Amino acid sequence: MNIKGFQRLCSILIAVVCLLSVPSSVHARNSLGSQTGPTNLSSNDFDQDGIDDATELRLAKIYAPLLIFDEGEQDDIRNNVFPLFQVSPITFSNGESGAMLVFVFLYDMDYGADFDQGWTDWFTDPIDTAAGLIMDPFDQFFGMHCGDTEVIYFFIVNYGNWDNTRLESIYWKRHYDDIYQTSDDEVSYGDVGDGYGPTHPIIYVSEDKHGMYPNHDDCEDYKTDVVKEKLEDAAGYVVPGALEELIYIPVTPKMEDCSGGLEIYYNNLSPNWNVGESISSDTMNTHALDGTFYEGYNPWENEKFYGRTDTVKVCEGAAGGLGGKWCGTPFPVGSDHPCARPGWWLSGSSGQCMNYGTDRYGSDYNAIEMVADDPAPCVQACVNDPNCVSYSFVRPGYQGENAYCYLKNDAPAEYDNDCCVSGLRTDCP
């Protein structure tokens, strides 16, 4: 071997050693997401949202969170937690373009806050009821139930193409709380050795209840006023200030426990677990759970989720349905869901003021019965109303003899439907 060949061999060996020595632990995050991942993209786009299937899978893998469980978590957690994901192109309310990456993690069981744990709630532990009133709030509002569905939203900024992205903000939903936002730098990031670098948000998952938190302290210090609010709602009045401290239900220090247990990262995400979009029945992947632990469930339905479909478990209750957790869902969603909030995301359109053969589902705040099969007055009504973001005009014969005009305070996804004409106010003169 000549000297140049020997030098080349040494260089290769040094490079290999350096690669093998990269730790798969927490690092400071890259400024951009996909720097070293695969870029061999497919042209298939089964959910017809403008992002091809391979790119959606790659984005999900780049930003898939690293879940850290508590050391007291149920023993079989590694085998019964399962991820579904969705990637939806959006123009965010601040004008930035990108995608909303949604993960829903499914669990077989939620063990609640006060079942077989040996915990003691302030003074109610020995007294479950008195005078017909529920006295143990944690049993009542955080009790054990079958199945569990935990959702987290990542807003991914697109800097011109899908090879140049960044996780900008995270939206959290846990227990009975409203959704709240954090910036990207409120979490740490892990490098799991998959070639993408430290792009995976480290998420702390609470013992048995699976609420997700950006760090250990947020989990351990978690408090909620849901019990107080529920009691006030039931009473039909706001508790007077002098009584608030007496009525308020303090949160047990054992409400949430985090960290010290298994670390799970889903580096084997399958394209089959992409639930797709609600543009039409053909773009919704209703079979995403086929062949899995949870076969038999349709992720687009809002029916109760009982976990795996065996008949061994005894279930007094169940988690909520899955359908309302996907942005752009055609199913009604609660007011605490981001898709129901004005300005959460602004869907694209074909660019015309009146897009024939299209409809937009949901976000209606006004319905007007029309006298003619003409969308122009409906368009004008939207243009004249500063609260109107988009509209749908339903032609005569679909909802009755006359036509109807629906004004919307958001921009739900546009999908094909011969019934209607729809559009964005910003596309209209």
Buried (B, 14 or more C-beta within 10 A) or exposed (E): EEEEEEEEEEEEEEEEEEEEEEEBEBBEBBEBBBBEBEEEBEEEBBBBBEBBBBBBBBBBBBBBBBBBBBEEBBEEBEEBBBBBBBBBBBBBEEEBEBBBBBBBBBBBBBBBBBBEBEBEBEEBBEEEEEEEEBBBBBBBBBBBBBBBBBBBBBBBBBBEEBBEBBBBBBBBBBBBBEBEEEEBEEBBBBBBBBEBBBBBBBBBBBBBBBBBBBBBEBBBEBEBEBBBEBBBEEEEEEBEEEEEEEEEBBBBEBBBBBBBBBBBBBEEBBBBBBBBBBBBEEBBBBEBBEEBBBEEBBBBBBEBBBBBEEEEEEEEEBBBBBBBBBBBBBBEBEEEBBBBBEEBBBBBBEEEBBBBEBBBBBBBBBEBEBEEEEBEBBBEBBBEBEEBBBBBBBBBEEBEEBBBBBBBBBBBBBBEBEBBBBBBBEBBE
